């Protein structure tokens, strides 16, 4: 599935859930080599959402390193 279609489907799901469980933002990242890259996002600006996170850096990168 290409990124545009994935992001459309992700946003469709989040829009259906946002009022039911009070979601304000969400992001899905994919492991690509030593980096986490954004596959889909909701409630973030484009620049925020597309930050590349290195494995082991910050909370998200550490969780990915530890597979948590």
Backbone torsions as a table, in degrees:
resi	resn	phi	psi	omega
1	UNK	NA	130.2	-179.7
2	UNK	-74.3	163.4	-174.2
3	UNK	-61.9	-37.1	-178.9
4	UNK	-65.3	-47.5	179.0
5	UNK	-64.5	-42.2	178.3
6	UNK	-58.8	-47.8	-178.8
7	UNK	-63.7	-38.2	177.0
8	UNK	-61.6	-47.8	-179.3
9	UNK	-65.4	-42.1	177.9
10	UNK	-59.2	-47.7	179.6
11	UNK	-64.1	-36.4	177.0
12	UNK	-61.4	-46.1	179.3
13	UNK	-64.2	-47.6	-178.7
14	UNK	-64.2	-40.9	177.8
15	UNK	-60.4	-36.5	177.4
16	UNK	-68.6	-30.5	-176.9
17	UNK	-94.5	-19.8	-169.5
18	UNK	-57.8	-41.1	179.5
19	UNK	-79.6	-29.9	-178.7
20	UNK	-71.0	-38.1	-177.4
21	UNK	-124.5	16.0	172.6
22	UNK	59.4	45.9	176.8
23	UNK	-79.7	130.3	176.5
24	UNK	-106.0	-28.7	176.8
25	UNK	-159.0	156.0	179.6
26	UNK	-158.4	153.4	179.3
27	UNK	-150.0	142.5	174.8
28	UNK	-119.8	127.4	178.7
29	UNK	-118.2	151.8	-179.8
30	UNK	-118.6	139.4	175.9
31	UNK	-73.6	125.1	179.8
32	UNK	-135.7	97.2	-174.8
33	UNK	68.1	-120.1	180.0
34	UNK	-101.4	13.2	-176.1
35	UNK	-125.9	155.8	169.6
36	UNK	-105.2	123.4	179.6
37	UNK	-116.6	151.3	-176.9
38	UNK	-74.3	131.5	174.4
39	UNK	-104.9	-34.8	179.6
40	UNK	-158.7	148.9	179.9
41	UNK	-152.1	159.2	179.0
42	UNK	-147.3	131.2	174.9
43	UNK	84.5	3.2	176.5
44	UNK	-111.7	155.4	171.3
45	UNK	-74.4	162.2	-177.6
46	UNK	-58.4	-45.5	-178.8
47	UNK	-64.3	-43.8	178.2
48	UNK	-60.7	-46.9	-174.0
49	UNK	-67.0	-29.7	-173.5
50	UNK	-99.3	18.0	173.3
51	UNK	-67.3	131.4	176.6
52	UNK	-86.1	127.5	-179.3
53	UNK	-106.5	125.9	177.1
54	UNK	-78.8	139.5	177.2
55	UNK	-58.0	130.6	179.7
56	UNK	92.7	-7.2	-178.9
57	UNK	-104.4	132.0	179.0
58	UNK	68.0	179.6	-178.2
59	UNK	-63.2	-47.0	-178.2
60	UNK	-64.1	-44.7	179.4
61	UNK	-64.9	-37.1	177.3
62	UNK	-68.1	-40.9	177.8
63	UNK	-62.6	-40.1	177.8
64	UNK	-64.9	-40.4	178.8
65	UNK	-61.7	-41.9	-178.9
66	UNK	-86.4	-3.4	-178.7
67	UNK	58.5	44.6	179.8
68	UNK	-105.7	NA	NA
